[in-house]
């Protein structure tokens, strides 16, 4: 939640500094660096008194455990690849589409609001995990498709709201599925393996999206990933029973 709130607050503060205080990007980055350094120092100071009683080492067994969830991995790679595109090349795409720097910051603020609201409702969404995941994939795909044909800030805002909803509820629900079907002793290692897959997808998105945009036009990555999203949606519908966490039966 706090990670997502940062995504919402950051663009808003950037807009205030750029427009309200008339600072340059160089000054803005210096301010951001100062804030980052201050928070790191503060975190180190307050963590000195904390005691860590449990340590886990990375093991290949965690990767083997992840192999038990091929459907979840496919969904995860699609969503993280799309997420990587939205965070890396999407701002340049917005700029090429006529959006000003302030417009882009406001659009990402709307993206952040959508994510915060979605996370706040995650408890209700988790009651029907598989259906919610299918809706999330559809929302991301629709957002990508709208992005490809948008020509106004309103349309881009709608696209980002759709994607913000999909991205926010997807990751906690897929992690819940995996953790509910593995032993508690493996939880730390499984989370590490999950983050590894997350990072792989995050790298795949921009790596594929950039060359596709250069070869076939700026809109092409979003159309390509929209088509992939439709295929992933069909897969999720077919294997929806495997996209439910293991429920604890009340005795």
C-alpha positions as CSV (number, residue, x, y, z in Angstrom):
1,X,0.0,0.0,0.0
2,X,2.8,2.5,0.9
3,X,4.7,1.6,-2.2
4,X,1.6,2.4,-4.3
5,X,0.9,5.6,-2.4
6,X,4.4,6.7,-3.3
7,X,3.6,6.3,-6.9
8,X,0.6,8.5,-6.4
9,X,2.2,11.2,-4.3
10,X,5.5,11.4,-6.3
11,X,3.9,12.7,-9.6
12,X,1.7,15.1,-7.7
13,X,4.6,16.6,-5.9
14,X,6.6,16.7,-9.1
15,X,3.8,18.7,-10.7
16,X,3.8,21.2,-7.8
17,X,7.5,21.7,-8.0
18,X,7.6,22.0,-11.8
19,X,4.6,24.3,-12.2
20,X,4.1,26.0,-8.9
21,X,7.7,26.7,-8.0
22,X,9.1,26.8,-11.5
23,X,12.1,24.5,-10.8
24,X,14.0,22.6,-13.4
25,X,14.2,18.8,-13.7
26,X,17.8,19.0,-12.4
27,X,16.5,20.6,-9.2
28,X,13.6,18.2,-9.0
29,X,16.0,15.2,-9.2
30,X,18.2,16.7,-6.5
31,X,15.2,17.1,-4.2
32,X,14.2,13.5,-4.8
33,X,17.8,12.3,-4.1
34,X,17.9,14.3,-0.9
35,X,14.5,12.8,0.2
36,X,15.7,9.3,-0.7
37,X,19.0,9.7,1.2
38,X,17.2,11.1,4.2
39,X,14.8,8.2,4.4
40,X,17.6,5.6,4.1
41,X,19.5,7.3,6.9
42,X,16.4,7.5,9.1
43,X,15.6,3.8,8.4
44,X,19.1,2.7,9.4
45,X,18.9,4.7,12.6
46,X,15.6,3.4,13.8
47,X,16.5,-0.2,12.7
48,X,19.6,-0.4,14.9
49,X,17.6,-1.5,17.9
50,X,15.6,-4.2,16.0
51,X,16.7,-7.8,16.3
52,X,16.4,-10.3,13.5
53,X,15.8,-13.8,14.8
54,X,15.1,-15.6,11.6
55,X,17.3,-16.0,8.5
56,X,16.7,-17.8,5.3
57,X,19.0,-18.6,2.5
58,X,18.0,-18.7,-1.2
59,X,17.6,-22.2,-2.4
60,X,16.9,-23.8,-5.8
61,X,14.1,-25.7,-4.0
62,X,12.1,-22.4,-4.1
63,X,12.4,-22.3,-7.9
64,X,11.1,-25.9,-8.0
65,X,8.2,-24.9,-5.8
66,X,7.3,-22.1,-8.3
67,X,7.2,-24.7,-11.1
68,X,4.1,-26.1,-9.5
69,X,2.2,-23.0,-10.6
70,X,2.8,-22.7,-14.4
71,X,-0.6,-20.9,-14.9
72,X,0.2,-18.3,-12.3
73,X,3.7,-17.8,-13.7
74,X,2.3,-17.1,-17.2
75,X,-0.2,-14.6,-15.9
76,X,2.5,-13.0,-13.7
77,X,5.0,-12.6,-16.6
78,X,2.3,-11.0,-18.8
79,X,1.3,-8.5,-16.0
80,X,4.8,-7.6,-15.0
81,X,5.9,-7.2,-18.6
82,X,3.0,-4.8,-19.2
83,X,3.8,-3.1,-15.9
84,X,7.4,-2.6,-17.0
85,X,6.3,-1.0,-20.2
86,X,4.0,1.4,-18.4
87,X,6.8,2.5,-16.1
88,X,9.5,2.7,-18.7
89,X,8.5,3.6,-22.2
90,X,4.9,4.8,-21.6
91,X,5.9,8.3,-20.4
92,X,7.8,8.8,-23.7
93,X,4.8,7.5,-25.6
94,X,2.6,10.0,-23.8
95,X,5.0,12.8,-24.7
96,X,5.0,11.8,-28.4
97,X,1.2,11.8,-28.3
98,X,1.1,15.4,-27.3
99,X,1.0,15.2,-23.6
100,X,2.9,17.9,-21.7
101,X,5.2,17.1,-18.7
102,X,2.4,18.3,-16.3
103,X,-0.2,16.2,-18.1
104,X,2.1,13.1,-17.7
105,X,2.5,13.7,-14.0
106,X,-1.2,14.2,-13.5
107,X,-1.9,11.0,-15.5
108,X,0.4,9.0,-13.2
109,X,-1.3,10.6,-10.3
110,X,-4.6,9.2,-11.6
111,X,-2.8,5.9,-12.0
112,X,-1.7,6.0,-8.4
113,X,-5.2,6.8,-7.1
114,X,-6.7,3.9,-9.0
115,X,-4.1,1.6,-7.5
116,X,-4.6,2.8,-3.9
117,X,-8.4,2.4,-4.2
118,X,-8.1,-1.0,-5.7
119,X,-5.7,-2.2,-2.9
120,X,-8.1,-0.8,-0.3
121,X,-10.8,-3.1,-1.7
122,X,-8.5,-6.1,-2.1
123,X,-10.2,-7.9,0.8
124,X,-13.6,-8.0,-1.0
125,X,-11.9,-8.9,-4.3
126,X,-10.1,-11.9,-2.8
127,X,-13.4,-13.6,-2.0
128,X,-13.5,-14.7,-5.6
129,X,-9.9,-14.9,-6.6
130,X,-10.0,-16.5,-10.0
131,X,-12.8,-14.3,-11.3
132,X,-11.1,-11.2,-10.0
133,X,-7.8,-12.2,-11.6
134,X,-9.6,-12.7,-15.0
135,X,-11.2,-9.3,-14.6
136,X,-7.8,-7.8,-13.8
137,X,-6.2,-9.2,-16.9
138,X,-9.1,-7.9,-19.0
139,X,-8.7,-4.5,-17.4
140,X,-5.0,-4.4,-18.2
141,X,-5.6,-5.5,-21.8
142,X,-8.4,-3.0,-22.3
143,X,-6.1,-0.2,-20.9
144,X,-3.4,-1.2,-23.3
145,X,-5.9,-1.1,-26.2
146,X,-7.2,2.3,-25.2
147,X,-3.7,3.6,-25.0
148,X,-3.0,2.6,-28.6
149,X,-5.9,4.7,-29.9
150,X,-6.0,7.5,-27.4
151,X,-5.4,11.1,-28.5
152,X,-6.5,13.1,-25.4
153,X,-5.6,13.3,-21.7
154,X,-9.1,12.0,-20.8
155,X,-8.7,8.8,-22.8
156,X,-5.2,8.2,-21.4
157,X,-6.5,8.7,-17.9
158,X,-9.2,6.1,-18.5
159,X,-6.6,3.7,-19.8
160,X,-4.4,4.2,-16.8
161,X,-7.3,3.8,-14.4
162,X,-8.1,0.5,-15.9
163,X,-4.5,-0.7,-15.7
164,X,-4.0,0.7,-12.2
165,X,-6.9,-1.5,-11.1
166,X,-5.6,-4.6,-12.8
167,X,-2.0,-4.2,-11.7
168,X,-2.9,-3.5,-8.0
169,X,-5.1,-6.4,-7.4
170,X,-3.2,-8.9,-9.5
171,X,0.1,-9.2,-7.5
172,X,-1.3,-9.7,-4.0
173,X,-3.8,-12.3,-5.2
174,X,-1.3,-14.4,-7.2
175,X,1.1,-14.3,-4.2
176,X,-1.8,-15.5,-2.0
177,X,-2.4,-18.4,-4.3
178,X,1.2,-19.6,-4.2
179,X,1.7,-19.1,-0.5
180,X,-1.5,-20.9,0.4
181,X,-0.3,-24.0,-1.4
182,X,3.2,-24.1,0.0
183,X,4.5,-24.8,3.5
184,X,5.1,-22.0,5.9
185,X,8.7,-22.9,6.2
186,X,9.2,-22.1,2.6
187,X,7.3,-18.8,2.6
188,X,10.4,-16.5,2.6
189,X,12.1,-18.4,-0.2
190,X,8.9,-18.6,-2.2
191,X,8.5,-14.8,-1.9
192,X,12.0,-14.4,-3.2
193,X,11.3,-16.7,-6.1
194,X,8.1,-14.8,-6.8
195,X,10.0,-11.6,-6.9
196,X,12.5,-13.2,-9.3
197,X,9.7,-14.0,-11.7
198,X,8.4,-10.5,-11.2
199,X,11.8,-9.0,-12.2
200,X,12.1,-11.3,-15.2
201,X,8.7,-10.0,-16.5
202,X,9.6,-6.4,-15.7
203,X,12.8,-6.8,-17.9
204,X,10.9,-8.6,-20.7
205,X,8.4,-5.8,-21.2
206,X,10.7,-2.9,-22.1
207,X,13.1,-5.2,-23.9
208,X,10.4,-6.3,-26.3
209,X,8.4,-3.1,-26.3
210,X,11.2,-0.8,-27.3
211,X,12.2,-2.7,-30.5
212,X,8.5,-3.3,-31.4
213,X,7.8,0.5,-31.2
214,X,10.9,1.3,-33.3
215,X,10.0,-1.2,-36.0
216,X,6.2,-0.9,-36.2
217,X,5.3,2.5,-34.6
218,X,4.7,3.9,-31.1
219,X,1.3,2.3,-30.7
220,X,2.4,-1.2,-31.7
221,X,3.7,-2.5,-28.3
222,X,0.3,-1.8,-26.7
223,X,-1.6,-3.5,-29.5
224,X,0.8,-6.5,-29.3
225,X,0.4,-6.8,-25.5
226,X,-3.4,-6.4,-25.8
227,X,-3.5,-9.4,-28.1
228,X,-1.3,-11.3,-25.7
229,X,-3.6,-10.2,-22.9
230,X,-6.6,-11.7,-24.7
231,X,-4.7,-15.0,-25.0
232,X,-3.8,-15.0,-21.4
233,X,-7.4,-14.2,-20.4
234,X,-8.5,-17.3,-22.3
235,X,-5.9,-19.3,-20.5
236,X,-7.0,-18.0,-17.1
237,X,-10.6,-18.8,-17.9
238,X,-9.7,-22.4,-18.9
239,X,-7.6,-23.0,-15.8
240,X,-9.6,-20.8,-13.4
241,X,-9.9,-23.7,-10.8
242,X,-6.1,-23.6,-10.4
243,X,-6.3,-19.8,-9.7
244,X,-8.0,-20.2,-6.4
245,X,-6.0,-20.2,-3.1
246,X,-6.2,-23.1,-0.7
247,X,-8.9,-22.2,1.7
248,X,-8.7,-23.1,5.4
249,X,-11.7,-25.1,6.4
250,X,-13.4,-24.1,9.6
251,X,-13.9,-27.0,11.9
